[in-house]
């Protein structure tokens, strides 16, 4: 999960149930202090039982699924922090489950760790190309598995803390800032729109830039462009790099000053 994905997760919750500043802070702390949720997907009943018991002893909340199809259903309803998945399974295999997760707006940034037979190098390469975060060869040491999952969870917690710092940011304030920038430029208080610069934006990057300038957040942009939040975050990051900016407000100001958006 990226920082912007985490921010969108916090913002989505705000849209469902509006909170004041103190409630948002309490909610963010509640998210960070909750026991990590692991979804284990494997067609071996004995392995599911053993791993579930071990992780629960370590303080995790664990749910299990016997194949990728059941795993996909549980992932949608439970929104786990980490998915542990076998590769070879009936109905939907690990690669099929990974594809479904990566294409989903809410689950696209969920870390996925594959549990696979030792020596399956081709599968590992294909998995990394498809977006898997890590591999654990079978048979595995349960202590190593717990440590790797904890590391992933700790990275998520750092991102959620960063997102919580932005949770108090009023999106209305950002819209106000954009309006002020537009007014300033129309009044001649900055570079004129005629002083445009050339940028090698792709058509999709240009579309994302226009929607950012309209004050839309990643979730709304993803919906309009029929893509994932994860992809939108990548486009925004590329726009930052290409324009030398470091925030959405700076990006909008730059785009307006140089006539890059309407």
N, C-alpha and C positions, 0 to 999 in steps of 0.2 A: 504494500500500500504506500502510495506516495503521499507527501505532505498535503497536496491539494486534494487528493482523494479523501484524506482524513478530514480536511476542512469541509468538503462537500457532505461527508457523513454527518458532521456536527450540524451543518446548515440544514440538511434534510430533516433532522430531528427538530430543529427550531421551527421549520415550516409546518410540521405536523402538530407540535405542541408549543406555542409561543411561551418564552420564559423571560423573566427580567434578568438583569445582570448577575445577581447573586444566585439565582436558580441555574443559570447557564454555567457558572463556575462550579456549583455543587454537582451538576450533571457531568461536567467534564472530569471532575475528580472521581465521580462514581465509575465512569468508564475506565479510568486508569487503574482504579483499585479493585475492579472486578476480577475474579479468577479467570485465567485464560481459557478460551473455548477451543477445543480441538475436535475436528471431524476426522475420524479414521475410516477409510474406505478400503476394504480388503475382503476377498471371497473365502479366506481361511478362518473359520469360526474360532479355532484355538488361538490364532494370533490376535484376533480382535479382542477376545476375552482377556488374554495376558497383557496386551499393551494397554487396554482400557484400565485394568486394575492397577498397573504400574503408574500410569499417569495420574489417576485419581489419588493415589497415595502421595503423589508429589504436588497435589493441590490444584490440578487442572479439572475443568469440566469437560467430559468426553462423551461424544455421541458416535455411534458406529453405523456403517452401511455395508451391505454385502456386495455391492457392485456400483459402477458409476452412475447408473440410472437412479438408484435409491440415494446415492450420495448427492446427486444434483438436486433432488427434491428436498433433502435435509439442508443442504447449503442455502437454498433459497429461503427456507423458513427460519433457520437458526443463525445465519450470518456469522459463521465461525471466524476466529482469529487466525487459525492455521488449518490447512487441509493436508492430511497424510494419506497418500493414495498408492495402492498397488498399481502396477502397469497392466498386467495380464488379468483381465476379469471378464465374465460373461456380460452380455447385453451391451453395456457401455464400458469401454476400458479406460485406463488412466489418461490416455491422450484425448479421448473423447470428452472426459470430464474436464480436463484442463482447458480444452477449447471452449466449452460451455461457460466455464468460470471467467475466462479472459474476455469473452464477448459480452458479459453481463455488466450492466451499468453499476450495480451495487457491489458486485463480487470481483470485478476485474482486477483489483489490486490485492486480493487475498493471497498471502503466501501459500505456495503449494510445494510439498516435499514428496518426491516419488520414492517408494520402497520397491526395490527391484533386485533381480538375481544378479549376483556378482559376475562381472565380466561382460555384461551386455552393453559394450561401449557404444554401439550404433544407437541403441535406445536412449542412452544418456545424451548423446549429441543431439538427437532429434528432440528430446525433451527440453534441453536448454534453448534450442532454437524456437520451440513452441511457447516458451515463457515459464518453464518450471524454475523454481528458486533453488532447489537443492535435491541431491540424491542420497539415499542411504541404502547400501547394498545389504541384501539378506544373505545369511543371518546377521543381524545387527546386535550391537551391544545396547541394551536399553538405557544405560546411563548416557551414552553418546547421543542417542536419539533425544532424550530429555534436554540435554545441553543445547543441541542444535535448535530445538523448538523454542527453548527459552531465549536464545539469541534472537530468533525471529520476532518473538513477542516483545522483547525489549526494544528492538528497532521500531516496532509499531507504537510502543508507548512513547518513545521520543517524538514520533511524528504526531501523535495525538496531543502531546503537550504543546507542540508547536502550533497545532491547529487550535488548541484551547486559547492560546495567546491572541489569536485572531477572532475568536468567537465573539468578543465584545465589539468588534468592528461593525458599525452600522452600515448596512449596504445602502441605506438612504443617504448617508454622508458621502459615500463614494459617488453616487449619482449626482449629488449636489456639487462635488468637486469637478466632475466632468462638465456639468452645466456651466460652472464658473470659468473653466478653461475655454469652453466654446465662446462664451460671452466676451472674454478677454481678447481672444483672437479676432472675433468679429469687430471689436472696437479698435483693433490695431495695436493691442498691447503686447503683441509677440510677433514672431515671424509670420509673414503672410503665407497664405495657403499656396501662393504661386511659387514659392521657393521650395519646390518639391525635390526629393532625392530619389535616386534609383535603388531599389532593393530587389533581390532575387527571391521574392515570395512565391511559394507554390499557390495554386488556386485555393487549396484548402486553408493554407496559412492566411491568405488574404480574407477569406470568409470568416475565420476565427477572429482576426483582428477587427473586422467591422463589427462583429457581435460583442466583443469585449468593449469596444468604444461606445456601444449602445447600453453598457452597464450590465450585461448578462453575465452570470456566473457559469462555471464549467458545466454544472448539471443541465442548465437551460440550453447552453450551446450544444452539448452532446445530443440533447433531444431534438433540437432544430436541424442539426446536421446528420442525424441518425447514425451516430457513432458512439463510442464509449467515453466516459469521463477520462479514463487513462489516456486515450488518444488525444483528447482536447488538451490535457495537461502537457503532453509532449509538444503539441503545436505552440502553446503559450510559451513554453521554455525556449523553443527555437526562435520565437518572436523576440523574447528578451535578448537572446544572444545576437540576433541579426541587427537589433536596434540599439544595443548597448544600454538597455534599461534594466531595472531590477524589481519593479513592482507594476501592478496593473495600472495604477494611476499615472506613473511615469510613462508607461507604454502608450496610454491614451493621449497624454499631453504631446508626446513625440509624434504620434500618428496625426494628430490634428494640426500641429505646427508645420508638418511637412506635407500636408495634403494627401495622406495615405488612406484616409477614410472620408466618408461623406458626413 
